Amino acid sequence: MKIRTNEQLDSVLASCTEGLKNKMEGFGGSRAVLLCGGTGCLSSHSNEIKDKFNELIAQYGISDKVTVNQVGCFGFCSQGPFVKILPEDTLYRLVKVEDVEEIVKTDLINNQVIERLLYVDPVTHEKVQKQDDINFYKKQKRVALHGCGIINAEDINEAMGYGAFKGLQRALSMTPKEVIDEVLASGLRGRGGAGFPTGRKWSFAYANNADQKYVVCNGDEGDPGAFMDRSILEGNPFAVIEGMMIAGYAIGASEGYFYVRAEYPIAVDRLQKAINQMTEIGILGDNILGTDFSFMAHIRLGAGAFVCGEETALLNSIEGKRGMPRPRPPFPAVKGLWGQPTVVNNVETLACVPYILREGATEFASTGTERSKGTKVFALGGKVNNVGLVEVPMGTTLRELVYDIGGGIPDGKQFKAIQTGGPSGGCLTAEYLDEPIDFDNLVAKGSMMGSGGAIVMDEDNCMVNIAKFYMEFICDESCGKCSPCRIGTKRMLEILTRITDGKGTMEDLQELEELSEAVKNNSLCALGQTAANPVVSTITHFKDEYLAHIEERRCPAGTCKNLMKYRIDRNKCFGCKLCARNCPVSAISVSEYTAPGKKKPALHIDQDKCIKCGMCRASCKFGAIMKG
């Protein structure tokens, strides 16, 4: 059925809302099984778990009482795959295919909770049954992640049952200028990294008279360890499309393009299914809800070039050109896709727009700080217990992110730094843990929000090596259009490599700092302009590590191979020779016996032969092999 009027949409929304409510509240004694269908859990056999549930539910004759739905990412990736049972809201984690029969027989049939599959709080050691009672979720607020982990991302009826298209409906009752004013009043800033006010960007395109305008969704998420946009597209693609449509109405565009990297096949598939379903019922297409507004959405796949996250390089790629940045001005809002006014927003930004129109700008702005409103999604990873996707109010401190939500550092090790903003950001040390997270504050402290990657590092991370890792990434991803980025980053990588190899000099350190300034000030696009940030921040906060590498030819963290040595502690060694038998290059030998007449040999590692593979340390049962 085509939805042609507001009255028809109201009727369908009411019906879908009632249906979803009945499922979640167990109307008529029904039960629902929700399975995480994010990429992480799918790689851990979530599809097989779903098939096993369907098979056993049919086998035990309870198909009329139990439904099985695959939903978006639950966020708590280190504890997946997840299974949630409604209406009790029981959350089982680390579920395997072989656990399914026990869940069906014990919980779905006999209504008994399976204790061993519940989350165990690492501090209190108590088992937690409900998702909202787990510390990882307590301080989160889902705005951009609205519906993720709750609705079936491939079912438009569930999306409408959870509020889809109410924001669009309200927007179409307003003038385009009123919609832009609403977004301006909300304080929404672009979540792609720069933090430019979204309403201002829209107003530039709105003021530009043109026969054709475009909205482009930047889904080219390239930061190492980042998976925010992917999870939103996988969990609720309808919200992102709705946000794009509202932007299109506000600026006078009739077409939109989703630019998503091809290595996100699940996100692309669900996005295409959502577009097809919306077109089928008339939410996408001509004269939407009986208005003069017509809009169509298209998908273009990116080949995975990091530089295509820069909006003008992205536009070139959509046009079939090589993904290289354009000089600005003119900005895309004036001259963008095919020379027409274009608004480019990232996935998370567009996902926030329906919330603003549905709930109102005041409600959105009630969360956050004075200059950074709303929430921010982070991909929290690295040396932290609770790895996953989190959405927190702006103003949440780094300490809350790392310790309250992230559960602290594994194995009781010391926090060293957190890298925010990916290759474009910087490292923040323990002294900044109580700083609130917002766009301006992170920049003032030497980092940036970026798209939302947050990588935690502990005492075992070498910060010089971290800077080298990001510079290797930048060198690989530089498009080569401008000399400062193409040549400057290569020279910086060569210097960092010399330092980590134990061949660096103090002149190298001075040159590294000078190159950082030159690349920053002279590069064409943001990739080059921010390329030196990890280098600058590590030199600022960890200069002693650089000096140790250069002056002492030593890596304090013991991770730079050419500066690392393995040695055997004779007081701990029992002389079993297991390490020698496991050494692939025969670098361990008996140098002497500890005392005349004693059988315990003293083992020795030949540093010239040792390849620093760590097999000796891994095989030693007595902790006798040290590195440093």
N, C-alpha and C positions, 0 to 999 in steps of 0.2 A: 504494500500500500504506500502510495506517495503521500508525504506530509506536505500539504500546500498552505496551511494556515496556522496561526498561533493556537487556535482552538484545537485543531487536530494534534499539534505537538503537545499541548497541555494534557490532552486525553492519554496520549501514548506515554508521556512521562509519568503520569499518575499510575498507570497500569504497571509500568516497568518498576517504579519505585516500590509498589506494593508487592510485586513478585520477588524482588531482591530482599525486601524486608522479611517476607515470609520464609525465605530460604535461610537467612542469617539468624532468625529467631526460632526456627524449627517449627513452623506452623504445621499443625496436624500430626505432630510427632516425627516430622521428617528430620533427617540429618544430612549434613553436607561435608564432603571431604575437599579441602582446598590444598592443592599441590603447588609448590613453587615451580614456575616455568621460566625463570630467568636463565641466562646462558650458563652461569656457574652450576646451578642445580641440574640443568639438562645434561651437562657434561658428567654429572655424577649419577646418571641413570634415572632422572625424574620421569622420563617417558616410560621406561620399563616399570617403574613403580605405579604409574597411572594405569598401564595395561593390566598389571597384576590386580589392582583394586577392582577394575571393571570385571575382570574374570571371576574373582572370588565373590564379589557382591552378587553377580548373576548366579554363581554356583550355590550360594547359601540362600538364594531366594529373597533378597532384600532390596532388589532393584527399585521397587515401588516406594521405598522409604529413604533411600540414600542416593545422592547425586555426587558425581566426581567432577571437579573443575580444576583445570590448570590455570593458575593466575600469574601475575607478574612477580617481580623480585620482592622477597620479604626483607631484604637488606642485610641480614645477619649472615653474610656469606660463609664465614668460617664455621658455622654450625649447620649448614645445609647438607643434604636436602631437607626441607621442612614439609610437614603435613599438619594441617590445622583441621580440627573437628568442630563443626558448628552444630547446634547453637552454644555448646558448652565453652567454646573458645579454647579448647585444649590444644596446646602446641607441642608437637613432637619434633625433635631435631636429630640430625645425623641418621635419618631413616634409610635403611637398605631394602632392597627388593625382598629379602628373606624376612623382614619385619612385618610385611603387609598382612600376612595371614593372622598374626597375633593381634594386630590392630583391628582387623575385621571381627575376629571371634571375641576378643576381650572387650574392646571398646564399643564398636558399632552394634554388636549383638547383645552383649551382657552389660554394657554401660559401666565398665570398670576402667579406670585410668591406668595406663602402663607406666609405672614409675620410672623404669630404667631408661625410657626414651625422653623424659622431661629434661629441661635445661637445669643444670646445677650451678648455683651462684658460687663463683670461685672464692668469695670472701666468707660468706656465711655457711657455705656448703649445703644450703637448703635447696630442695627441688622446687622449681617454679612452673606452675601449670599454664598460666595465661600470659600471652605475649606482652600485654601492657604492663605486667608486673616485673618484667626483666629490665635491668638497669640500662641495657643497650637502647631500649625504646623509650624510657621514661622521660628523657629531656628532648625528645624529638617532636617535631610538629610537621605534618605532611601537607604541603601546599602544592609544590611542583610534582610531588610523588602521590598526589591525590588518586586514590583508586588502585595504586600498585599494591599487589599482594592481597587484594580483596576481590576485584572483578576479573572475569574472564576477558582477557585483552582482545579476543577474537569475536566477542559477542556484543553487538551494539545495544541490545536490550539491557544487558547488565550495566553498560556504560551509562545509558539513560536512566537506569534505576539509581545510579550514584551521582546524578547531577549533570550529566553531559548535556550540552546545548542550551542550558538555562542562561549562561553568560552571553551566548550568541543571540538568543531570543531578546534579552534585555538590550544588547547593543543595537539591534535592528530597530528598536523602538526609540532610539536616540539619534541625534544628528552625528555625522562623523566627527565634527569638532567637539561635541560633548563626550564622545568616546575617548578622544585623545586627552581631553581635560581630566577625565576620570583616571586614566592611566598616569597622567602627570601627578595628580593628587595622591595617588597611591605611593609615589616615590620609587616605583620599580626601576631598577637599574639593570643593564644588560648583564646576564649571568655568564657570558662567554669569556670574560676576563677583564675587559677594559672598564666595565661598570658605567658606561654612558647612559644617561637617563633615557629610558625607552620611549616615553611620551615625546621628548624633544626630537628624537630621531624620526618618529612618525610625523611630527608636525612639519619637518623639513620637506618630506615627500608629499604631504598633504598640500602644502603651499605651492608645489610645483605643478603647473597645469600641463598635462600631457594626455594624449589619447590612450596610452597604455602604460600601466604601472605594474610592478611585481612585488610580491613578498617572497623572500627566500629564507628557508629554515636551515641554519648551519648545523648539520649533524655530523660534521667531520671532526670527530673527537680523537685527537692524536697524542695527548699527553701520556707518557708512560704511567701505567697504573690507574688511569682514569676510565670510568665506565658509567658515569652519571647519565649522559644523554642516551646511551644505549639502553639502560634499564628503564628510563622513562618511556622510550618508544616501544619497548617490549611489554611494559606493564600497563600503559594507558595511551595508545596512539591517538585515540579520539580527542583527548584533551589538547594535544599539540596541534592537531588539525583545526580544532575549534579556535585555538589561539591565533593560528595563521589566518583563519577566516575573519576574525574580529579585526586583526591588523589590516587585512585587505579592505574591509568595509571602511575603516577609519581613514585610510590614505587614498581610497578610490582605485584599488587594484582588483582585477578580475581573475588573475592567475597567480598561483604560488608554486614554488619548487622546493622539494625536500632534497637536500644534498647530503647523502648518507654514505659512509664508506662501505665498500662491498664486503668487507670482512665482518659486517654485522648482518648476516643473512636472516636471523630470526626477527630482528627489528624491522628489516626491510619487508619481510613477508607479512608481519602483523600490520605494518603501516599500509601496505597495499590492500590487505583485506579490509581494513577500516575505511579506506578511501572508497573501495567498491561498495561496501555496505551503506555508507553515507550517500553515495551517488544513487544507489538503488531506491532509497526511501525519499530522495529529493532534498536532503540537507545540503548536499553539494550539487551544483549544477546551475540552471537558469532560474531567475526569479524566486530566490529562496524565501520561503514562508510568505509568498505572495507579494514580496517587495520588488523593487527594481534592481536589487543586488544579485549579481550572478558571480559565481566563483568556481574555479576548477583547480585541483591540486595534482601535481606530477612528481615523480621520483626520478632523481638522477643519482647514479652510483659513482662514488669517488674511488680512486685506485689506491688510496692510503697515503697520499703525500701530506706530511705535516703542514707544509706551507699553505695548503688549501684550506686550513682553518682560518687564514687571513681572508677577510671578506672579498677583496678584489681579486685575489688569486682564485678563490672559489668561483666567482662570477666568470672568470676566464675559462675555468674548467667546464662549467655548465654550457658555455658557448662552444665547446669543442676545441678550445685552445689549450696550450700548455699552461699548467697552473703556476703562474708567476704573478706577483703583485703589480698593480698599476700605481703610477704616481698619483698622489692626492694633494690638493683638489684636482678635478671635481670629485666629490664624494658620491658614493652610490645613491644616496637619497636624491641627488641631482642628476647624475648620469651613471646608471648601473648596468643591469642586465640588458644586453642588446641596445645600450645607449639610453635606456628609459629609466625614470626614477624608480629606485628599488630600495626597499627596507630589508636589511639582513639581520635577523635575530637568531639566537641559538635555541636549541630545543628547550632548555630549562626556562628561558625567558618566556617563550610562547606558552609553555605549560602553566605559567603563573597567571597569564592573562584571563582565562575563563574564571578563575577564582576571584579576581578583582571585579569583573563585571557581574558575577553571580552574587558575591557576598558584599561588594562595595569597597571603594577605595579606603574608607576609614577603617574597616575591619583589617584589610591587608596591612595598612600603615601602623596599626596598633602593635604589631610585632616588629622587633628590630631596634636599631639605634636611630639617632637624629638624622644622619645622612645616609644610612643604609637600612632600608625598610624590608620587612618580610623575612624570608628564610633563605638558607643556602644549602644545596646538596653537596656533600663531600664523598669522595671515594677514599675511605680511610684504610690505609694499608701499611706494609712494612713491619717493623718490630713492635707490634701491638697485639694484644690478646684477641680483641674482637675486631676482626677484619670485616669490612662491609660497606654498605651504602647508607649514609646517614643524612637526614635533613634537620637542621637545627636553626633556631631563631638567630638572626644577626645579633651580635653582642654576646653570644656564648663565648666563654673563654677557651683558650687552647687547652688549659688544664682539664676542663670539663670534657672536651672532645677526646683527649688522649686517655684520661684516667676514668672518668665517670662513664662515658659511652664506650670508649675503646678498651676499658678494663686494664689499663696499665701495660707495662713492658713484660714480656715473657721471661720466665726463669729468674725473676727478681733482679734483673740487670738495670743499669742506670740509663735514664733518658738522656739522650745527647742532643738531638735536634729534630725539628719537623720541617720538611720541605713542602711549602705550599706554592701553588701556581705552576708546578711542573718545571720544564726547562726554562720557562720565562720567570720563575719565581726565585725565592731564596730560602736559606735555612735560618730558622729561628731557634735560639737556644733556650735552656731552662729558665733564664731570667725573664723570658717573655711569656711564660706559661699562663700568667694571669691577665694577659692582654685580651680584650674583647676582639672577636673576629668581625671585622667589617672592611669594606673596600679601602677606605682612606687610612685606617689604622695600620693595616698590614703593610701598605706601601711606605708609611712613615717609619716602620720598623725594619725596612730593608727587604721586604718580600712583597707578595701580592696575592690577591684572591685567586686569580686565574680562573680556569673553568671549574676547579673544585678538587683537584688531586691533593691529597694530604698523606705524605709518606713519612712515617716515624722511623727514626734511627736511634740505635743504642750505642753503648760503649765499644762494641765490636766493629762499628763502621768507621772507615777512614774517610775523613772529609775531603782530603785531596783527591782520593779515588772517586768520591761522589761527584766532585766537580768535573773530573775527567769523563765519567760516565755520561753526564748531561752534555758535555761538549762533543763527545763522539756522536751523540744523537743529533745535535744541532748540525754538525758537519755533514752527516748523512742526509739530513732533511733540507739543508739550504738549497734553494732553487738555483743559486749561482748568478742571478741577474745583476746584483751589485757587488762590486769588489770588496768593500769593507766586510761584508758578511762572508762572501765566498773565500776570500784569502785570509782575512783576519781571524776567523774562527779556526781555520786550519793551522795557522801559526800558534794560536793559543793551545790547541790540542797537542801540538808537537812539544810545547813547553811543559804542559802538564804530564805528558808521557815521560819526558826526561826526568821530571821531579819524582814521579812514582817509580821510575827505574833506578833511582839513586844516582842520577847523573846531573841533577839540577845545580844551578849556581844562584847566588844572590842577585846577579844581573838578570837571570831568568825571571825572578820574582818581580823585579822592578818593571821588566818588559811586559810581563803578564798584566800588571796593573795599567800600564800605558795603553796596551792593546785593548783592554776592556773599555776604556774611555773612548778610544777611536772607533771601535765597532758600534758602541752604543750611540754615539753622536752622528754617525755618518751613514748608517744602514738605511735602506729604502723602507722596509716594513718592520712590523713589530717583532718578527722572528729574529732579525739581526739586532734590533734595538734593545732587546731583552736577553740576548744570547749570553751575555757575560754575567747576568745576575747571580747564578749559582757560584761562579768563580769569585765575584766581588764579596758575596755574603760569607763564603767559607774563609776567604782571606781575612775579612773583618773579624769574624768570631773565632776562628781557629788558626790564627797565624802561627801559633806555636807548633802546630802539626806540620805546616809547610817548612818551618825552620828545622824541625827534627828530620824531615826527609832530606833537606839540603845540607845542613851543617853536620848532622850526626849520622846520615845515611841509615836512618832508622824510621820504620813506620810504627808509631805508638799503638795503633789498633791491631797491628800484626796481620794486615790483609794484603799489602802490596807484595807480590810474590818475589820480586827481585831484591826486596829489602827484608825478607822474612827468613828466619832460620828456625829449624826444628832441632831441639836438643833433648837429651835423655837425662832425667833426674835420677841419679844413681841411688838416692835414698828410697825412691819409690819403685825402682825397677827390680823385678824378681828374676831377670835373666832367662825368661821363657823363650825368647827369640821369635815370638809370634810376629813382631813388627818386621824383623829381618825377612821372614818368610813371605810377608805380604808386600814388601817393597818391590815395585816393578823394575827398578834400575839397580838393585843390589847395592844400595848406598849405605847399608847398615852392616857393621862387622863387629867382631869381638876384638877390642883393643887390648885387654888385659884381664886378669882375674883379680877380684877385689882383695884377696889375701892368699898367701901360700897355703895350699892344702884345701882351700875352699872351692866349691864347685860353681859358685855364683859368678858368672862372667860380667864384665863391664862392657856394655855395648856403646858403639860410637857411630855417629852419623857423619859421613863424608859430605861436607857442604858443596864440594865441587861436583859431585855426582847427583846430589839431591835435586829433584825437579819440583819440590814443594807441592806434591799432589795430596798430602795429608793422609795417605793410606796407613802410615805407621801410627799416627795419632788415633785414627778411627778404630784400628784393630787392637790397640793396647787396652787391656782389661783393668789396669791398675792406675791409669791416669798419670803415667810416668813420662809421657812425651809432652813437652811444652813447646809453644811457638812464641816468637817475638822478634 
